[in-house]
Amino acid sequence: MISEPRDQTVKRKNKGRAGGRPVTWDPDLYRERNTVERGINKIKAWRGLAARYDKDPANYQAGLALRAALLWLRSLQPNH
């Protein structure tokens, strides 16, 4: 992450709650968000879900569950 210039940090602090994004950066929160985004990208990488060939919501949800189960099973393998 690119650090924020000090003058921008001071301006944000002066604005208070209306200052936009938070001044501080939480590495733990960033790590968790990155993990979630990578998981979502792995799910979306599956062609059937990415192209959404099956328009029926029940079948689409079943595909999501299947993909999640496959990813979970793959994560249990020691070499992966």
LINRAMO-V260545 format. One line per field, one symbol per residue. burial: I if it has 9 or more other C-alpha atoms within 8 Angstrom, else O. Layout:
burial=???
This chain:
burial=OOOOOOOOIOIIIOOOOOIOOOOOOOOOOOOOOOOOOOOOOOIIOIOIIOOIOOOOOOIIOOIIOOIIOOOOOOOOOOOO
